[in-house]
């Protein structure tokens, strides 16, 4: 179920550990010769929406729930990331709750940002404003939070620009905050006091985690272009509210007053509202759930805005095997009366796309059941550009791989081209350029349209010496072995398959031996620990003790034994490939574990200010250093290849031990959150250190070529990627190359010309 961590509960610690010991106002040395790109994965997360500009062809955007926003580059058929400048303190700004492109001035684009409406994100939301298509931004802070990664994030769009007076914008707010308006191109905002209903729908009022217990709020705004004229605010506009009673509202005086549209249907939530100006019909797609995961029923309605009559045009009539809600509503601006919707919450056997050419009076489907369990598809899917989208699947019919998708809330027909359709799923964007072949004998062809759009949450990274360039541990889609970081991998980890890899390690003296651990996203029966003896190309399962999932894992330097510290339960040790486990003595549950990179008998652990050391292959541990080590920080540590007992520990500071953890010395000059090792500089014989941290009061990604005596910043303010505190790894074979893990922008690779 892609979308769980990426589109669910991924969090970040956004506190900077600065202080007098880390310098004053001086700027750290900046290495300007770094170039940055993504390690190629190809998508990997939920894309709630694609937004086309109505006045300029080939100008459109995608928003993601934790990975920022992107603009399409038609010239090379790729996406350009627009929010890489977002820094550590403002990490919530990478959750894009809504996006609007200006139909009058195509250079203007707006993003409503903020990841969580609960206390996971300490900051309020904001409107980001750009007058150069997202190259640069200005910020208007809001007095409330926005939920780019909250329930209902596929509804919308909440943010809309008036097509007659583009200085006027509307924003539908969550949390009972109502409807807001700007009359100065998004610089300042005020609540529309006359709007009568902020919504009262809450997905789960009793949610103990505080994730599903917020009011979903006002979910979309759409204008009637036929009313008014250029230069004055559009008189007639509609708004949708997450309310199971009256949920569609209309203003005929440019938002001064509002009333519920008479005769409207009730009992469902309006996910989408789209007006076809050519016919005067307002279409509304609804569900019994705010999504984007669930929904067991829903309807599609058409409002004849001239006559005021509502017609139920649901593609699946009530009582006729309708087990999903509707979303993904779009109309063909080149062909009045042509529209499409999705059965966004139909997970089994697949999602469904519906198309009508007569205003919803009749519909056809992307697939039908033939001689059950066979399916008759109007489409073919070519995933050669992102082959792992088959998810290593071999399902029983009527399920097929690759799937059409799931969580298909965002779907749009190009307003200038009836043949181009794009829609987001929980793992990618699919698109076609021959949609009008829908009814032909050949059908239409779908392909992933995600070049440049990387949206994974990175939990761990390992860069072995030799042919394998990188091993990644990712949320929701497990992770990948990269022999070539410029190419999308053929497949994700399998056998065992589990959705999220929380930790992985290779044996330093035998790098082909690899271990990984994690947990399932949704249902799963495979063991949550896997082993490889060919560098991660092929895997076989270990035996996971009952209840053992996730946590951290370490491989002995020679690969003969392993230590696993699961998310809950005791630290475990196995000789061989996890066929039998014993409880390690002397180390508390929950400790982070690592292995010495030289001595196969030595393992290390850390928890709450105490370092632990094993000299008997992980069977037992004894406390080592405690003085001065961080008791509350989120700690990462690593041992140095080729030097027994040489350890670096990062946790809002940096400490080094050269005696296998018996003592540590704090390293001045950096407040480090991560620490990775890479190939030495040409004139050095010690590994290069890499860290996400703070030097001289400046947050950044840093490297040291002199064992931590001095640090050089290697990123810049345009390349910050919000939260980078979980994983970093230097390349052991290429000096200057560093891999940076992000929470929603995938794996970033930096290369130095130095």
C-alpha positions in Angstrom: 0.0 0.0 0.0 2.1 2.9 -1.2 1.1 6.0 0.6 1.4 4.8 4.1 4.6 6.4 5.2 5.0 8.6 2.2 1.4 9.6 2.3 0.7 8.9 5.9 2.7 9.3 9.0 6.2 10.3 8.1 7.4 12.9 10.6 10.5 14.9 11.2 12.3 16.5 14.1 12.7 20.1 13.1 14.8 21.5 16.0 18.2 22.9 15.3 20.8 22.2 17.9 22.7 25.5 17.9 24.4 27.2 20.8 27.5 29.1 21.8 29.7 26.1 21.3 28.7 26.0 17.6 29.7 29.5 16.6 28.0 32.8 16.1 27.0 34.6 13.0 29.9 33.6 10.8 29.1 31.8 7.6 30.8 28.4 7.1 33.0 27.8 4.1 30.8 27.0 1.1 31.9 24.6 -1.6 30.3 26.1 -4.7 31.4 23.3 -7.0 28.8 20.7 -6.0 26.1 19.5 -8.4 23.0 17.9 -7.1 20.6 15.4 -8.7 18.3 12.5 -7.7 19.4 8.9 -7.5 16.9 7.6 -10.1 13.9 5.7 -8.6 11.0 7.1 -10.6 8.2 8.4 -8.4 7.4 6.2 -5.4 4.7 8.2 -3.6 1.2 9.6 -3.7 0.5 12.4 -6.1 -2.9 13.9 -5.0 -3.3 16.3 -7.9 -2.2 17.6 -11.3 -3.2 21.2 -12.1 -3.2 22.5 -15.7 -3.1 26.2 -16.6 -6.2 27.2 -18.6 -4.5 29.8 -20.8 -1.1 28.4 -21.8 -0.6 24.9 -23.4 1.9 22.5 -21.8 2.0 24.4 -18.5 1.0 22.2 -15.6 2.0 21.2 -12.1 1.9 18.3 -9.7 1.6 18.5 -6.0 2.6 15.8 -3.5 1.7 15.2 0.1 5.2 15.4 1.6 7.5 15.9 -1.4 6.8 19.4 -2.6 5.5 20.6 -6.0 6.8 20.2 -9.5 6.3 21.9 -12.9 6.2 20.0 -16.1 9.0 20.6 -18.7 7.5 19.8 -22.0 10.9 20.0 -23.8 12.4 17.0 -22.2 9.2 15.4 -20.8 10.2 15.7 -17.2 9.2 17.4 -13.9 11.2 20.2 -12.3 11.2 20.3 -8.5 10.1 23.7 -7.2 10.5 23.5 -3.4 14.0 22.2 -2.9 14.8 25.5 -1.2 12.6 24.7 1.8 14.9 24.4 4.8 15.0 22.3 8.0 12.9 24.6 10.2 10.2 24.9 7.5 10.1 21.2 6.6 6.2 21.2 6.8 6.2 23.4 3.7 6.9 20.4 1.5 3.4 19.1 2.2 1.3 20.8 -0.5 -2.3 20.9 0.5 -3.3 22.7 -2.8 -1.9 24.4 -5.8 -3.2 27.0 -8.2 -1.8 28.3 -11.5 -3.0 31.7 -12.6 -5.2 31.6 -15.7 -4.7 35.3 -16.5 -0.9 35.6 -15.9 0.6 32.1 -16.4 3.8 33.2 -14.7 2.0 33.3 -11.4 1.6 30.1 -9.4 0.6 29.6 -5.7 1.0 26.7 -3.3 -0.9 26.3 0.0 1.6 24.4 2.2 1.7 22.7 5.5 2.0 19.0 6.2 0.0 18.4 9.4 -2.8 20.1 11.2 -2.0 18.4 14.5 1.1 19.0 16.7 3.4 16.9 14.5 4.1 20.0 12.6 4.7 22.9 15.0 4.3 25.6 12.3 1.2 27.1 10.8 0.5 26.8 7.1 1.5 29.3 4.4 0.7 30.5 0.9 3.8 30.4 -1.3 3.6 32.9 -4.1 5.7 32.9 -7.3 5.7 35.3 -10.3 8.2 33.1 -12.3 6.5 29.7 -12.4 8.0 28.5 -9.2 11.6 29.4 -9.8 11.5 31.8 -6.7 8.9 32.2 -4.0 7.6 34.6 -1.4 5.8 33.5 1.7 2.5 34.6 3.3 2.1 32.9 6.7 -1.4 31.9 7.7 -3.0 31.9 11.2 -3.9 28.2 11.0 -2.4 25.0 9.9 -2.8 23.1 6.6 -2.7 19.4 6.1 -0.9 18.4 2.9 -0.5 14.9 4.4 -3.7 14.7 6.3 -7.0 12.8 5.5 -8.8 14.5 2.6 -5.6 15.6 0.9 -6.9 14.3 -2.4 -10.0 16.5 -2.3 -9.8 19.9 -4.0 -8.5 22.1 -5.2 -8.8 24.2 -2.0 -6.9 27.0 -3.6 -8.3 28.9 -6.6 -7.5 32.1 -8.6 -10.3 34.2 -9.9 -10.2 34.0 -13.8 -11.5 37.5 -14.2 -9.6 39.3 -11.5 -6.5 37.3 -10.8 -5.6 39.4 -7.7 -8.5 37.5 -6.0 -7.8 34.1 -4.6 -9.8 31.8 -2.4 -8.5 29.1 0.1 -10.7 26.5 1.7 -9.3 25.8 5.1 -9.4 22.7 7.4 -9.9 22.6 11.1 -13.1 24.6 11.1 -11.3 27.7 9.9 -13.8 28.3 7.0 -13.2 30.0 3.7 -10.5 32.6 3.2 -9.9 35.3 0.5 -7.0 37.4 -0.7 -7.5 40.5 -2.9 -3.8 41.3 -3.4 -2.5 38.3 -5.2 -2.1 36.2 -2.1 -0.1 38.6 0.0 -2.7 39.0 2.7 -5.7 36.9 3.6 -8.9 37.3 5.6 -11.7 35.0 6.5 -14.9 35.3 4.4 -17.1 35.9 7.4 -20.3 35.4 5.3 -19.4 31.8 4.4 -21.9 29.8 6.4 -20.4 26.4 6.9 -16.8 25.5 7.8 -17.7 21.8 7.7 -18.1 19.4 10.5 -17.0 16.1 9.1 -14.2 14.3 11.0 -12.9 11.0 9.8 -12.3 9.5 13.3 -13.1 11.7 16.3 -11.5 9.1 18.7 -8.2 8.7 16.9 -5.6 8.5 19.7 -2.8 9.6 17.4 -4.5 12.9 16.5 -4.3 12.2 12.8 -7.9 11.5 11.8 -9.7 13.7 14.3 -9.5 17.1 12.6 -12.3 18.8 10.6 -11.6 18.3 6.9 -13.2 21.7 6.1 -13.7 23.5 2.9 -12.4 21.4 0.1 -12.8 23.1 -3.2 -13.6 26.3 -5.0 -14.6 26.7 -8.6 -15.6 29.8 -10.7 -18.3 30.2 -13.3 -16.4 31.8 -16.2 -19.6 32.7 -17.9 -20.4 35.2 -15.2 -18.8 38.7 -15.1 -16.1 40.0 -17.2 -12.3 40.6 -17.2 -11.1 43.1 -14.6 -13.9 42.5 -12.0 -14.2 39.7 -9.6 -16.2 36.7 -10.9 -19.8 37.0 -9.5 -20.7 33.3 -9.5 -18.6 30.7 -7.8 -19.1 27.5 -5.9 -17.5 25.9 -2.9 -17.5 22.3 -1.6 -17.5 21.5 2.1 -16.8 18.2 3.9 -20.3 17.9 5.4 -22.7 15.0 5.1 -25.6 17.4 5.0 -25.5 20.5 2.8 -22.1 20.6 1.2 -22.2 22.6 -2.0 -22.5 26.4 -1.7 -22.9 29.2 -4.2 -22.3 32.9 -4.3 -23.6 35.2 -7.1 -22.1 38.4 -5.7 -18.4 37.7 -5.9 -18.3 36.0 -2.5 -20.1 38.6 -0.5 -22.9 36.2 0.4 -23.4 32.5 0.1 -26.2 30.0 0.2 -26.5 26.2 -0.2 -27.4 25.2 -3.7 -31.1 24.2 -3.6 -32.0 20.6 -4.2 -28.5 19.3 -3.7 -27.8 15.6 -2.7 -26.8 14.9 0.8 -25.2 12.0 2.6 -21.8 12.1 0.9 -18.7 14.3 0.9 -17.9 16.4 -2.2 -14.4 15.4 -3.3 -14.4 17.3 -6.5 -16.5 20.1 -8.1 -15.8 21.0 -11.8 -17.9 23.3 -14.0 -18.1 22.8 -17.7 -18.6 26.3 -19.0 -19.5 25.2 -22.4 -22.6 23.3 -21.2 -23.3 25.2 -17.9 -23.1 22.0 -15.9 -21.5 21.7 -12.5 -20.3 18.1 -11.8 -19.7 16.9 -8.3 -17.9 13.6 -7.4 -18.6 12.3 -3.9 -17.7 9.6 -1.4 -18.7 8.5 2.1 -15.1 8.9 3.3 -12.6 11.8 3.0 -9.9 9.5 1.5 -7.5 9.1 0.0 -7.4 5.5 1.1 -10.9 4.5 2.0 -14.4 4.9 0.7 -17.2 2.3 0.3 -19.8 4.3 -1.5 -20.3 7.5 -3.4 -22.2 9.2 -6.2 -21.6 11.6 -9.1 -24.1 14.4 -9.7 -24.7 17.0 -12.4 -26.2 20.4 -11.7 -27.8 22.2 -14.6 -26.9 25.7 -13.4 -29.4 27.4 -15.6 -32.4 25.2 -14.6 -31.2 24.5 -11.1 -31.9 20.8 -11.4 -29.7 18.0 -10.0 -29.3 14.6 -11.8 -27.7 11.5 -10.3 -25.2 10.4 -13.1 -23.3 7.9 -11.0 -21.4 5.5 -13.3 -22.4 2.6 -11.0 -26.0 2.8 -9.8 -26.8 2.3 -6.2 -27.0 -1.4 -5.3 -25.1 -2.4 -8.4 -21.8 -3.6 -6.8 -20.8 0.0 -5.8 -18.1 -0.6 -3.2 -16.0 2.6 -3.7 -16.2 6.3 -3.7 -15.8 8.7 -6.6 -13.1 11.3 -7.2 -10.6 12.3 -10.0 -13.3 14.3 -11.7 -12.3 16.1 -14.9 -13.9 17.5 -18.0 -12.6 17.8 -21.6 -12.5 21.5 -22.4 -12.2 20.7 -26.1 -15.2 18.4 -26.1 -18.1 19.7 -24.1 -20.1 17.0 -22.3 -17.1 14.7 -22.1 -16.0 13.9 -18.5 -14.2 11.3 -16.5 -14.1 10.2 -12.8 -12.3 7.5 -10.9 -13.3 4.9 -8.4 -10.4 6.1 -6.3 -10.9 3.7 -3.4 -11.4 0.6 -5.4 -8.3 -1.3 -4.3 -9.4 -4.8 -5.5 -9.0 -5.9 -8.1 -8.0 -2.5 -9.4 -9.0 1.1 -9.5 -11.5 2.1 -12.2 -11.6 4.9 -14.7 -15.0 6.0 -16.1 -15.6 8.1 -19.2 -18.7 9.7 -20.5 -19.2 11.7 -23.7 -22.8 12.7 -23.1 -22.6 14.6 -19.8 -22.8 11.5 -17.7 -26.0 10.1 -19.1 -24.0 7.0 -20.1 -20.5 5.7 -19.2 -17.9 3.3 -20.3 -15.2 1.8 -18.1 -11.4 1.4 -18.6 -12.0 -2.3 -17.9 -14.8 -4.8 -17.6 -15.1 -8.3 -16.4 -15.1 -10.7 -19.3 -15.4 -14.4 -18.7 -14.7 -14.1 -14.9 -12.0 -13.9 -13.7 -10.7 -12.5 -17.0 -10.8 -8.8 -17.7 -11.4 -6.9 -20.9 -9.2 -3.8 -20.8 -9.5 -0.7 -23.1 -5.9 0.1 -22.3 -2.4 -1.3 -22.2 0.3 -0.2 -19.7 3.9 0.2 -20.6 6.1 0.4 -17.5 9.4 -0.1 -19.2 10.6 3.3 -17.9 9.7 2.3 -14.3 9.7 -1.5 -14.4 9.5 -1.9 -10.6 5.8 -0.7 -10.8 4.9 -4.4 -11.2 5.7 -4.6 -7.4 7.2 -8.0 -8.1 3.7 -9.2 -8.3 2.2 -12.4 -9.7 -1.4 -12.0 -8.6 -4.4 -14.2 -9.1 -6.9 -12.9 -11.7 -8.8 -10.7 -11.8 -5.9 -8.8 -10.3 -3.3 -7.8 -12.8 0.1 -6.2 -12.8 0.9 -3.5 -13.3 -2.3 -2.1 -11.7 -4.1 0.9 -13.0 -3.5 2.3 -9.6 -5.0 3.1 -6.2 -5.8 6.4 -4.4 -6.6 7.9 -7.8 -7.9 11.2 -6.6 -6.1 13.5 -9.0 -6.9 13.1 -12.7 -7.0 15.8 -15.4 -7.6 15.9 -19.2 -5.3 18.5 -20.8 -7.5 21.5 -21.5 -5.8 22.0 -24.9 -5.5 18.4 -25.9 -8.3 15.8 -25.6 -5.7 13.0 -26.1 -3.6 13.8 -23.0 -4.7 12.5 -19.7 -2.7 12.4 -16.5 -3.7 10.9 -13.1 -1.8 10.3 -9.9 -1.7 7.1 -7.9 -0.2 6.0 -4.6 3.1 5.3 -6.4 3.3 7.3 -9.7 1.7 9.4 -12.3 0.2 7.5 -15.2 -0.5 9.3 -18.5 -1.6 8.8 -22.0 -1.4 10.8 -25.2 -4.0 8.8 -27.1 -7.0 9.0 -24.8 -9.5 9.3 -27.7 -8.6 5.8 -28.7 -10.7 4.8 -25.6 -13.4 3.4 -27.9 -11.1 2.1 -30.6 -10.1 -1.5 -31.2 -6.5 -0.7 -30.2 -7.5 1.2 -27.0 -5.2 3.7 -25.3 -1.7 3.3 -23.8 -0.7 4.4 -20.3 2.9 5.0 -19.3 4.4 6.4 -16.1 5.0 10.1 -16.4 7.4 10.7 -13.5 10.8 11.5 -14.9 12.3 14.0 -12.5 9.6 13.5 -9.9 11.1 11.6 -6.9 8.9 11.1 -3.9 10.2 8.6 -1.5 10.9 8.8 2.3 14.4 7.6 2.9 15.1 5.8 6.2 18.5 4.3 5.6 21.3 4.2 3.1 24.4 2.0 2.6 27.1 2.5 0.0 29.2 -0.7 -0.3 32.6 -0.7 -2.0 32.7 -2.2 -5.4 30.1 -2.5 -8.2 27.0 -1.8 -6.2 26.7 1.9 -5.9 23.9 2.2 -3.4 21.4 0.2 -1.2 18.4 2.2 0.1 15.8 1.6 2.8 12.6 3.4 1.9 9.1 3.9 3.3 6.3 2.0 1.6 8.2 0.6 -1.4 11.0 -1.2 0.5 14.1 0.0 -1.3 16.4 -0.7 -4.1 19.8 -1.9 -5.1 21.4 0.6 -7.5 24.2 -0.6 -9.8 23.8 2.6 -11.7 22.3 5.6 -9.8 21.4 7.3 -13.1 19.0 4.4 -14.0 15.7 3.4 -12.6 16.1 -0.1 -11.0 14.3 -3.1 -12.5 12.7 -4.2 -9.3 12.4 -3.4 -5.6 13.5 -5.8 -2.8 11.6 -9.1 -2.8 11.6 -12.5 -1.1 10.9 -11.3 1.5 8.7 -8.4 0.5 7.7 -5.9 3.2 6.6 -2.3 2.6 9.0 -0.3 4.7 12.7 -1.0 5.2 13.8 0.7 8.4 17.4 -0.4 8.4 20.0 -2.3 6.3 23.6 -3.2 6.6 26.4 -5.0 4.6 29.3 -6.9 6.0 32.3 -4.6 5.5 34.8 -7.5 4.9 32.3 -9.4 2.7 30.1 -6.7 1.1 28.0 -9.2 -0.8 26.4 -10.2 2.5 23.5 -7.8 3.2 20.7 -7.8 5.7 17.6 -5.6 5.9 14.7 -5.3 8.3 11.4 -3.4 8.3 7.6 -3.8 8.6 4.6 -4.3 6.5 2.4 -1.5 5.3 -1.0 -2.9 5.5 -1.3 -6.6 5.3 1.6 -8.9 4.8 2.9 -12.4 5.7 6.5 -12.4 4.6 9.1 -12.3 7.4 10.3 -8.8 8.2 14.0 -9.6 7.9 15.8 -10.6 4.7 19.3 -11.6 3.7 21.4 -11.5 0.5 24.7 -13.0 -0.5 25.0 -11.3 -3.8 25.0 -7.6 -2.8 21.2 -7.2 -2.7 20.4 -8.6 -6.2 18.6 -11.6 -4.7 17.2 -12.1 -1.2 16.0 -14.9 1.0 14.0 -14.6 4.2 15.2 -15.1 7.7 13.0 -16.3 10.6 11.6 -13.3 12.4 10.8 -13.9 16.1 7.1 -13.3 16.9 6.4 -9.6 16.9 9.8 -8.6 15.8 9.6 -5.9 13.1 11.5 -2.8 12.1 14.2 -1.2 14.2 17.9 -1.4 13.3 20.1 -4.2 12.2 23.8 -4.8 12.0 26.0 -7.4 10.1 29.2 -8.6 11.6 32.3 -7.5 9.6 32.6 -10.9 8.1 28.9 -11.5 7.7 28.8 -14.6 10.0 26.4 -13.1 12.6 23.8 -10.4 12.9 22.3 -8.3 15.6 18.8 -7.0 15.3 17.1 -4.4 17.6 13.4 -4.5 16.7 11.0 -1.7 17.3 9.7 -3.5 20.3 11.1 -6.4 22.3 14.7 -7.4 23.2 17.8 -7.0 21.1 18.4 -10.3 19.2 21.5 -12.1 17.9 21.7 -14.7 15.2 24.7 -16.8 14.0 24.1 -17.5 10.4 21.2 -16.1 8.3 18.6 -15.5 10.9 17.4 -19.1 11.3 17.6 -18.9 15.1 17.7 -16.0 17.4 18.9 -15.5 21.0 18.3 -12.5 23.3 21.4 -10.4 23.6 22.4 -9.8 27.2 23.2 -6.5 28.8 21.7 -4.1 26.2 18.2 -2.6 26.6 15.4 -3.0 24.1 15.2 -0.2 21.6 18.9 0.5 21.4 20.3 1.4 18.0 22.9 -1.2 16.9 25.9 -1.1 14.5 28.8 -3.4 13.8 32.5 -2.7 13.9 33.8 -2.6 10.4 37.0 -4.6 11.2 36.5 -7.0 14.0 33.6 -9.6 13.4 33.2 -10.1 17.2 32.5 -6.5 18.0 29.1 -4.9 17.9 27.9 -1.6 19.3 24.7 -0.2 20.7 23.4 3.1 22.0 20.4 4.3 23.9 19.6 7.3 26.1 23.1 8.5 26.7 24.8 5.1 27.2 27.0 3.4 24.6 27.1 -0.4 24.7 29.8 -2.8 23.4 29.9 -6.5 22.6 33.1 -8.4 22.1 31.5 -11.9 21.7 29.7 -11.5 18.4 26.6 -9.8 19.9 25.8 -12.5 22.5 26.3 -10.0 25.4 26.9 -6.3 25.8 28.5 -4.2 28.5 28.1 -0.4 29.1 30.9 1.7 27.7 31.0 5.5 27.7 28.3 7.6 29.2 29.9 10.9 30.0 28.7 13.8 27.9 26.8 11.7 25.4 23.3 12.9 24.4 20.6 11.4 26.5 17.6 12.6 24.5 18.7 13.4 21.0 17.9 11.2 18.0 21.3 9.5 17.5 23.0 8.0 14.5 26.5 6.5 14.7 28.9 4.6 12.5 32.2 2.8 12.7 35.1 3.4 10.3 36.2 0.8 7.8 39.8 -0.3 8.3 40.1 1.0 11.8 38.9 -1.2 14.7 37.1 0.7 17.4 37.0 4.0 15.5 33.4 5.3 15.9 31.6 8.6 15.1 28.3 9.4 16.9 26.0 12.2 15.8 23.1 13.5 17.9 22.8 17.3 17.7 26.5 17.2 18.3 29.4 15.0 17.2 31.5 12.7 19.3 34.4 10.3 18.4 35.8 7.2 20.0 39.0 5.5 19.0 38.9 2.9 21.8 35.8 0.9 20.7 33.4 3.1 22.7 35.2 3.0 26.1 35.5 6.8 25.9 34.2 9.6 23.5 35.5 13.0 22.8 33.2 15.8 21.6 34.2 17.3 18.3 33.9 21.1 18.3 32.5 23.0 15.4 29.4 21.1 14.3 26.0 20.1 15.7 25.6 16.9 13.6 22.3 15.0 13.1 23.8 12.4 10.7 27.2 11.2 9.9 28.4 9.2 6.9 31.8 8.2 5.5 33.1 8.2 2.0 36.3 7.9 0.0 39.3 10.0 1.3 40.3 13.1 -0.5 43.2 12.6 -2.9 45.7 14.1 -0.4 44.2 12.3 2.6 44.3 8.8 4.1 41.2 9.1 6.3 37.6 8.8 5.1 35.7 11.9 4.2 33.0 12.7 6.7 29.6 13.9 5.6 26.9 15.3 7.9 23.5 17.1 7.9 24.0 19.5 10.7 24.7 23.1 11.9 28.1 24.8 11.6 28.6 28.4 12.7 24.8 28.8 13.1 24.1 27.7 9.5 22.1 24.5 8.8 23.4 22.5 5.8 25.1 19.5 4.4 28.8 19.5 5.3 31.9 17.5 4.6 35.2 17.2 6.3 38.4 15.9 4.7 40.5 16.2 7.8 38.7 13.9 10.3 36.4 16.6 11.6 38.9 19.4 12.3 37.1 21.6 9.8 33.9 21.5 7.8 32.8 22.9 4.4 29.2 23.4 3.5 28.5 21.6 0.2 24.9 22.4 -0.4 23.4 25.9 -0.8 20.1 27.7 0.1 18.4 26.5 -3.1 19.2 22.9 -2.3 18.0 22.1 1.2 15.3 19.4 0.8 13.7 20.2 4.1 14.4 17.3 6.5 17.6 15.4 5.9 18.1 13.9 9.4 17.6 10.2 8.8 20.3 9.0 6.5 23.5 10.1 4.8 26.3 8.0 3.1 29.5 8.9 1.3 30.5 6.8 -1.7 33.5 4.7 -0.7 34.9 4.6 -4.3 34.3 8.2 -5.5 35.7 11.1 -3.5 33.2 13.9 -3.0 30.1 11.9 -3.8 27.5 11.9 -1.1 24.0 10.4 -0.9 21.5 12.4 1.2 18.2 10.9 2.4 15.1 13.1 2.4 11.6 12.7 3.7 9.7 12.9 0.4 12.3 14.0 -2.2 14.0 10.6 -2.5 17.7 10.1 -2.4 19.8 13.1 -3.4 23.3 12.6 -4.8 25.9 15.3 -4.8 29.1 15.2 -6.8 32.1 17.5 -6.3 34.4 19.0 -8.9 37.0 19.5 -6.2 
